[in-house]
């Protein structure tokens, strides 16, 4: 493919020596999130001048090599150019999720789980607990998975 056919990258990655070392260290230690390590690989590959082999759009070779979507490569490049290495590698903070049960409702759930099982049953199941707190209008709705996660925090063993 002729050099004139390769599209110019909108965001060019020019890493400093310190940034290169930081990215290599992040990858080498292996103690970071997989996404952070992939982004570090993307930045290093872009800096090292990997050629976007026979692809008309920048990033396809990186994406193929790292098994990510091209938009991930483009987004990582853009975040680096616009905000630096930390912004490019780290995940954006996510807003905290609203808790399904407040303290009183959680206490009721735990007390119910510790109580005697309903007649005809040997023990409480997650589904029975979920149905019980909904039937008593403690909450409008709750899944058995939510019940399980709240009980897991208390290390309560229903078996």
LOPANU-445985 format. One record per residue (C-alpha): x, y, z. Coordinates in steps of 0.1 Angstrom, whole numbers, plus 5000, padded with zeros to 4 digits. Example, Ala and Ser with C-alpha at 12.3 -4.5 7.8 and 13.67 -1.06 7.14 Angstrom:
2
512349555078/513749895071/
REM end
This chain:
159
500050005000/501450344991/502250585019/499950845004/496950615010/497350595047/495050845064/496651085089/495751015125/493751285141/495351225175/499151165174/500651005205/504051155215/505051005248/507851135269/510550905282/508950905317/505550825302/506950535283/508550395314/505350445334/503350255307/505849975305/505949945343/502149935344/502149645319/505049455334/503749455370/500449305358/498649445389/496449695370/492949635355/492949455322/491449765305/494249985318/496849745305/495149735271/495150115270/498750125279/499549885251/497550105227/499550415236/502850235234/501950085200/500850425187/504050585201/506250315185/504650395151/502950065144/501650085109/497950045103/498549755079/496449765048/493649935066/492150275054/491350385089/493850455117/493750205146/492649885129/496049715133/496149795170/492549695175/493149365157/496349295176/494849375210/491449235202/489549555209/487349775188/488850045167/486750305186/488650195218/491950275200/490650605188/489150705222/492450615240/494450825216/492051115220/491951095258/495751095259/496151395236/493351585254/494151495290/497451315294/498450965304/496350925335/493151015318/493950785289/494750475310/492450495339/488650435339/486350735343/484750745377/481250605378/478550755399/477650545430/474650315425/471550375446/471250105473/468149885469/467649845507/468250105534/469550005568/466149925583/465149715553/468449535554/468049465591/464549325585/465949095557/468648965579/466248905608/463848725585/466748505571/467748415607/464148335617/462447995614/461647895578/458047905567/455847605574/456547325549/460147445543/463347335558/465047665552/464748005536/465648045500/466648365483/463448365463/461348305495/463048585513/462548825483/458848735481/458448775519/459849125521/457849235490/454649075504/455149265537/455549595518/459149635531/460149715495/458249745462/460349485444/463649305449/465349015431/466748705447/470148815435/469849145455/468848935486/471848705480/474248995478/472949165510/473248835529/476648765515/477949085531/476848955565/478548615558/475148455567/474948095557/471447975551/472547615545/
REM end
